[in-house]
Amino acid sequence: MAALTIKDRAGSFDSSSTRSPTMYEANEKLAQFHDDEEKLISPDELEAGFNDDDEDRTLLGQTPQGDQSPSPPTQTSFTTAILWMVANTLATIGIVFTNKAIFSDPSLKLAQLSFAAFHFTITFLTLFTLSRGPFALFVPRRASVREILPLSLAMALNVILPNLSLAYSTITFYQVARILLTPTVALMNYVLYRSTLPRTAIAALVPACLGVAMVTYYDTLPSTTASTTTSTTHPLGVLFAFSGIFASSLYTVWIASFHRKLGMSSMQLLLNQAPVATLLLLYAIPFVDTFPVWAEVAAPRWAMVALSGAFASLINISQFFIIAQTGPVSSTVVGHVKTCTIVGLGWVASGKAVGDRGALGVAVAVGGIIWYSMVMLRERGAEKK
C-alpha cells in the first residue's frame, strides 16, 4: 500500500457539507492529522451538507477523537452512542429536506448569505454553550481575527456554494455530487503533497466519478413526462455544485494546517471561525442578498428556518458524542446510511420513476464510494497489524 510520509508540511481537508454541522465534522476528521510522522493520507465527504459524511474521518485513517482510540464500550455507552447516531442521522436527513423546502420559496432563495450567517450564529451559540458549565465539553481558546480570517472565508464558501446548489438542484443530484469531494481532495493531496492512495482505492473512485457524471447528465435533461411534479436540476445547480466541491475540498486541505498552527481542537477552532465568518457575511449581505418582503413570507417558512437551526445545533452536539464513543466502522456505516437514505428519499421527492436512466448512475456512484470505504477500512486495519 502506498503511503505518504509527512515531513515539514502545513497540512491538508460541506451540511450536506453544506451546513454548519459538517464544518465541525470536517474539523474533527483532521484533528489528529499531524500526530504521527508517517501516516496514510487519504481524502475526506456536510453539508454538507451539508453536506454531509461521517465515514470520511475513517477514510483519512485517523483516530476519532483526542489522542486515544475509543475505549471498549460498555452496554450503557453503546446504547448512548446508538441514540446519538440515530439523532444525528435523522437531523442530517431533516436539515437537507428542510433547507430544500426553504430554498424552494422564491422569496428566500436569493437570501443565501443571510441564511448562512444564521447557521454560523447557531453554530457559535451551540459551541459557546457546550464550552460552559454545566456542559464544559471543551475549554475555549482565542485566536486573532487575522489568524482565523482565511479559514473563515473558506468556511463561508464551503457552506454558501453547496446551499446554492441545493436551491437549484434535485436532492438526489445534490447528495450524489458531494461524492466527488473524496476524489477531489485525493487529487489536491497528490498535487500539493504527492500523497498517494492504494491502487484498489483509486480504482474504486473511477466508478464513483463515472456515476456522478451519469447522474449529472440525466438529471439536467428536460423532463420527458407530462407530469409537472417531476423535478430536474438546473445548469446553475451543476455549476454551484462543482464550485462548492472545489471550495469544500480546499477547506479540507487547509483545516489540518490550522489545527497544527494554532494548536486547537476542532471545537475550539470552529468556535473562533463561526463569528468571524458571520461578520464577513454581514458586510456582503447588503450587496448580494435580495431580501423578501418579510410580511409576505408565510409563517410555516419561518418555522422551517427555525427548524433548520435546531437540526444544525443537534448535529453539532450529537457529532461530538459520536466521535467520542464510536469507532471508524460505525462512523462509516452511519455515513453510508445517511447518504443512501437522502438519495432514496430525494429520488421519491423528485417524482422520477424507478426505471429512470439516472438510477443507474446513482447506483454506480454510491457503489463506488462504498467500495472505496471498504478498501480504506481494510488498509487501515492492515496498518494496525
N, C-alpha and C positions, 0 to 999 in steps of 0.2 A: 504494500500500500504506500502510495506516495504521501509524504507529509512535509510540512513546512517548518523549518527552523526559524524561530523568531529571534532576531537579534537587532537591537537598536532601531526599532521601528515604532511608529506612532500608534499604530493600531488600525483595526478595520471594522460596519453594522449594516410609520400604516407608519382603522378602528377597524380585517376590516381595518395595515392598518391605517387606517384612515381615521382613527379616533384616538382620544387621549389614552385609553387603556392600552392600546397597542404600544404607545410610547413607553409605558412602564415595562411591558413585556420585552420590548426591544432592548431597553437599557439593561434589564436584568440578565438577558441572554448573554451579554458580553461582559458582565461584571468581573468574571474570572478569566477573561481572555488572555491576559498577560501574566498570569500567575506562574507559569512554567516557562522555562527556556525553550522547550520543544513541545509542540502540541499540534495535532492535526487541525488545520483550518478548513472549515467547510462553511457554506453560506447559511444565511438566515432564510421566512413568510409572514394585521392590525386590524391595521384598520383597519389597518385596519379598519385595514379596518376598522381595516378597520379594520384590516383591516383588518386577518386579522391573524396568529399562528403559533401556538404554544410549542408544537413539535420542533420548531426551528432552533430552540435553545439546545435540544438534544442533538440536532444535526451539526451544531457547532462543536459538539464534543465537550461540553462544559458541565461543571457541577451546578446543579440547580440553584443553590443559594449559599452565600457565605463561603467559607474556606473548607467546608466539610461536606461530605455526601450526607443525604438524609439518613438519620438513624433508623434502625429497623422499626417499622410502625407497630404500635400496639393496636388492639381492637378499637379503642376509643379514637386514636389519631387516624386510623384507617377510615372509620365512619365519618369523622370530621372532614377528612380530605375528600371523600366521595361527595359529601354535601356541598363543599366549596366548588368542586369540579362541576357538579350539576348546576349550581348557581351561576358559575362562570359561563358555562355552555349556553344556558337559557338567556343570560344577559347579553352575550355576544350575538346570538341569533336575533334577540329582540332589538338590539341597537341598530343592526343593519336594516331590518324591515321598518323600524320606526323612522330612521333617517331617510329612507327611501320615500316613505309617505310624506315626510316633511318637505323634501325636495320636489315632490310631485306637485306641490302647491306653487303656482307661478309667482305668487306674491312673496314667497320665501326662497325660491330657487336662486335668486340673484343677491342674497344676503349671506354669502358663504363665509366671508371673513368675520362677520358678526357671530355666526353660528360657531365657528372655530374658536373665537375669543371666549364665548360662553363655555365651551367644553374645557378650554385651558383653565378658566376660572374654577370650574368644578373640580378639575384635577388638582389645582393648587389647594383649594379648601379641603379636599379629601385628605391629601397628604399632610397638610398642616394639622388637621385633626388627629391623624394617626401618629404624628410625632409628639403629641402632647398627652398628658395624663387624662384619663386612666389607661389609655392605649399604650403610648410610649413605645411604639414598634421600632422606631429608629431615632437616632439623635440628629437633629437638623444641623447642617453646616452651611456657611455662607460662601458664595463665590461672587466676585465682582461682575458687574454688568459687562464690562469689556471682555472678560474671560468667557462668559457664557453666551455672548451675543451671536457668534456664528452658528453655534449648535441650536440656539433658539430659533433662528431664521430657518435653518434646515428642518427643524421640527414643525414649524408652521407650514412649510411647503409639503411636508410629509403627510399633513392632515388635509390641507385645503384641496390639493390636486386630486387625491382619491375621492374626496367628497364630491367634487365637481364631476368626476367620472360616474359616481353613483347617481347623480342627478340626471345624467344624460344617457344612462345605460340600463339594461336589464340587470337584475340582481345576479343572475347566473353569469353573465359576462363579467360583471364587476368582480365577483369572487374568483372565477376561473383565471382571470387576467392576473390576479395577485400571485398566482403560482410562479409567474415569471420573476418574482423577487429572488427566488433561490438561484436560478442560473445567472441573473444579473449581478448579484453580489459575488458569486463564484468568479465571474468574468472580471469584475473590479479587483477582487483579491489577486487574481492572476496577473492582471496588467500592472497593478501598483506594487505588489509584493512577491510576485512569482510563486504564489501558493497554489498548490495543485490538489486535485481530488482523485480518489481511486478511479480507475478506468470504468469499473462497473457503475459507479455513481454518475459519471459523465454520460455513459450510455443510457442511464435511466432518465436523464434530463432531456434527452433528444425527443422521446415521445411526449414528455410534458410540454415542451415548447411547440411541438407539432400540434398537439391537441388544442393549445391556446390559439394557434393560428387558425385552426379549423373553426373554433367557436367564434373567433373574431369575424371570419368571412361570412359564415352562415347567419350570425346574429345581426349583422348590419344589412342583410338583404331585405328589401321591402317585403312585407307580409303578402303571401300569395292567396290567403284565405279572405273570405268576405267578412270574417269576424273583426269587430273593432276592439275586441278585448285582447288580441294578440300583441304583445309588446316586442319592440325591436330596439337595437342600440343605435343611437345617432353617431355619425362620424366624430362629432365633438367628444362623445363619451370615450371613443377609442383613443383620441388624441390626449385627453386628460388622463386616461388610464395609464398609457405608456409613459407620459411625463411624470405621473405620480410614482410609477415603479422606479424610474430613474432617481427621483427625489428621495424615495424611501430607501433605496439601495445606498445612496450617498450618505444618508443619515446613519444607516447601518455601519458603513465603513468608518464614519467619523466617531461614533459614540464610544468605541473602545479606547481611543486615544484620550478622550476627555475623562474617562474613568481613571486612566493611569495618571494623566497630567494633574488632575485636581484631587486625586486620592479620595473619591467619593463613591458611595454605594449608589445603586440605581435610584432609590427613593430620594436620597439627598440631592442627586443631580437633577432629577425631574422637579423637585420642589423649587430649585433655582430656575430651571428652564421655563416653567409654566408662566410665571408672572411677567418675565421678560418678553416671551412670545406674545402674551396678551397686549402688552404696551406697544409692541411693534405693530400689531394689527390695528390698534386703536388709532394710530397715526394714518394708516392706509384706508381704513373703513370709509371715511367721508368721500374719498376719491374713487373708490372701487365698487362698493356695495350700492345696490338700488333698494332703498327701504320701502317696505309695503306701507299701505295706509293701515296703521295699526288697528283702527276701529273696525276695519273690514276683514281682518283675519279672524276666522271662526275660532270659538273657544276650544273646540277639540284639537286644533292645531297647536295652540299654546300648551295644552295638556300633553301633546306629543313631545314638544320641546322639553318640557319638564321631565317627562318620562325618559327621554334620551339622556338627559343629565344624570338621572337616577341610575340608569343602566351603566353609564360611564363610571360612576362612583362605585357601583357594585363590582364591576370588572376589576377596577384598581385594587379594591380590598381583597376580593377573592383570589386574584392572581398572586398576591403576596403569600397567602397561606398555601396555595397550590405549589408554588416554587419551594416553600419551606418544608412541605410534608410529602411530596411525591418525587418519584424518580423519572428518568428520561422516557421510559417506555410508556408510563401513564400519561405524561405530557404529550407524547406523540399521538397516542390513541385519542386523547381528548381533542387535539388539534384536528385530526382527520375526521372525527365525528362532527365537529363544528363545520368544517368545510363541506362535507358531503350533505349535511342537513341544510345548510344555507343554499347550496347549489340545487338540491332537490326541491325545496320549498320555493326557491326563486323560479325554477322551471314551471312549477304548477301555477305560480302567480302570473307568469308571463303569458299563460294561455296556450302554450305550444303543445303539440301532440307528442306522445312518447316516441313516435316514429320520425320525428323531425331530424334532418340530417345533422344538425348541430349536436344532437345527443351523442353521436359517435365521438365528436371532438371532446365533449365533456368527459366521457369515459376514458379516452386516451390520456387526457391531461391529468385527471385525478389518479388514474392508474400509474402513470409515470412518476408522479410525486410521491405516491405511497411506496412504489418500488425503490425510489431514491432514499426514502426514510428507512426502509428495511436494510438497505445496503449500509447506510451510515451507522445505524444502530449495531449492525453486525461488526463493522470495522471498529467501532468504539469498544465493543465487548472484547474483541481480539486484542486491542491495545492494553486493556486492563490485565489480560492474562500474560 
